Amino acid sequence: MAEKNKSGFWKKLKRILLILFISQLAYIIIVRWVDPPITLTQVVSAAEGYGMERDYISYKEMGKNIKLAVMASEDQRFPDHEGFDIESIEKAIEYNKKHPKKTRGASTISQQTAKNVFLWQHGGYLRKGLEVYFTFMIEHIWSKERILETYLNVAEMGEGVFGVQAAARKYFHKDAANLTRQEAALIAASLPNPKKYKVAPPGRYVARRAGKIMIQMNYIEGDKDVKELLK
């Protein structure tokens, strides 16, 4: 009897795991074309009283400057890697060894998109492991344009502000397509910690970082793969 119950348990577990796998795979494929209705980060933001301002727009409606600013700030190798920037990861590991009180991350735009759409914000080995899986999946199922578009639609860009259109309206009273290079750089400068770093008016850190981002925008703009993504 015990062996029979044990066998039944494993069959049910396998069935549940199979259903979960098929469900998440179907969702990944659906979100390849349909904007995610809501994310865990957005739910938590609303529950904590920060609200939830968002306005999903298409890739073409985002304009060139914010795409360039985010790549310059967050992931300059985004057009070329397959989800993970090994060189940046190795540099971050070495830096963190030498500076134990300061932690430098190396998450790509693809990793951040996977985390923002499918997972939650805080760390831990479970979330990191799932992040690797979802990053691999979207890199092979979505296009680079779709990954960047989704990231720019769901990333938090201020307290309760999600996506570049909501950020552009809130901080500069214009559509994302009309952001200047400086305005786009200011938004990108807040991304490491959007609840801490204010876009408008910008603090010293954001203003200084935005200046560096604009220099990097000039640097990467001529790359042929970047140009292709900016079309």
N, C-alpha and C positions, 0 to 999 in steps of 0.2 A: 504493500500500500504506500509506504514511504517513497519507494522508487518511482511509483506511478505519479504521485503528487509532485515529486521533484521534476520528473519529465514534463508534466503539464505546465509547471512554472516556467521552465526554460522555453517551451513552445510559445507561451503567452508573451514572454519577454522578447523573443525574437520577432514575434508578430508586431508588438508595439514599436520596437526599434525600426522595423521595416516601414511601418506607417509613418513614423517620424522622419525617416530618411526621404521617403517619397514626397512627403508634405513640404519639407524644407527645400528640396530640389525643385519642386513645382513653383514655390514662392520665388526662388532665385530667378527662374526662367520668366515668371510673370513680371517681376520688377525690372527685367531687362527692357521692357517696353512701358510698364505702368508705374507711376510714382508710388512709393510706399505710402499707404494711407496714414500711418503714424509710426513713430519709433519709441522704444523704451525711454530714451533720453527725453523726448518731448513729453511723454506721460509723467515722468519724474519731475520735470520742470514745472508742469502745471500743478502737480500735487504739492510741490514745495512752495507754491505761491508766486513763482516767477512769471507765470502766464505762458502763452504759446503763440507768438506771432510768426506766421509763415505764409509764403505765397510762392508755390512752385511755378517755375517758368521753364521754357524750353532752352536748349543749349544755345540756339541762335539768339534768343532774347537776352542772354547774359552779357553779351558784348565781349570784347577782346581783353580789356584791361584787368578785369577781376580774374579771368582764367590765367593770365600771365603772372599776375601778382601772387596767386596762390601757389602756382608751380615754383616761382622764384623763392617763395618763403618756405614752403612745406616739403617740396619734392622735385628737385631740379632734374632728376633722372626719370621722372614719371613716364615720358613717352617711350623709354627704352627698356625699362626693367619689366619683369613678369610678376610684379606684386611685391617683391622684396628687394631692397637695396643692400646687397651683401656688404659692399664697401662701407656704407654709412653705418651699418650694424657693427662692423668690426671696429670702426673708429669710436663709436659710442661706448663699446665695451672697454676699450683702452682708456678712454676719458673717464669713465665711471670708476675704473680701478684706481686711477690717480687722484680722483676727486670724489671720495666716498660720500661727502656731504652734499654734493651737487649731482643730480641725475640728468643725463642727456639721453633723449629718446632718438629713435631712428625709424619711426613709423612712416610708411609711404602714404600717399593719398589713397591708394587701393586699400591698405590696411585700415586707415581711418574710416573709409567708406563702409567697409565690412563691419567694423565695430559700431558705427553710427546707425546703420540700417538694421542689422540683425542681432546685435548684442547690447551690452550695457557699458557704462563708462569706466568703472573702477577695475583695477587690475586683478591679479590672481592667475594661477596656472591654468585653471579651467577656461577662463575667458581668453587668455592668450592662445591656448590651444585651439579653441573654436575660431578665433580670429584668423589663425593661419589657414584653417580649413576654408572659411568663407572667402578669404582673400584669394586663395587658389581657385576657387570656383568662379568668382566673378571675373577674374582675369581670363578665364577660359570660356566663359559663356557670354559676358558683356564685351562691348568695345571700350577702348580707352575714352572715347567721347562720352559714352554712357556713364562710366565710372566717375569722370570729372563732373559731368552734369549732375549726377545724383549727389555727389559730395557737396557741391555748391548749393544744392537745394535743401539738404538736411543738416549740414554742419551748424552748430550753435555759434552765433556771432554776436553774443551779448546776452544779458539775462533774459531768457525767454524769447530770444530772437533767433529764428532758424532760417537759414538760407540767405543768399545774397540779395534777393529782391526785397525781402523784409528789412534787411540791414541797410540797403541803399535808401529805402523809403524813410526809415526811422532816423538815420544819421545825416543824410544829405538831401532828403526830400526830392528824390528823383528815382528813375528806373535804373536797374543795374546796368543796362546797356549804355547809359550816359555817364557812368562813373569816370572821373579823370584817373590818371595813373596814380596820383597822390592819394585820392580817396580810396581807390582799390587797395593800395599798399597799406593804408591805415586799417582797413578791415582785415586784411591778411595778417597784419602785425598783432592783432588781438587773439588770433586763433589758438595759440598755445594754452591760454586760460581766459576764455571770453567773459567769464563772470568777474574776473579780477581786472583785466586790462580794458580800459574804456576807449572807444573809438572817437567819440565826440562829446566833449572836448578831449583830445588825447593827452595822456600824461607824458612825462618825460621819456619813459621806457618805450611806449608805443610810437611816439614821434621819432625817436632815434632809430628804432627798429624799422619803421616805415621808410626812412631815408636809405637804410641799407638794402631794403627790399627793392626799392626803385633802381638802385645801382645794379642789383642782380637781374632785374627785369631787362635792363639794357643789355646785359651780358648774354642772357639766354635767348633773347628775342630772335637772333639771327640763325639759331639752330633750325635745320630743315624739318626735323620731327616736331619741334615746338610750333613752327609755322603751320604745319599741317593740322595740328590740334586747334590752332587759333582761328581757322577758317570759319 
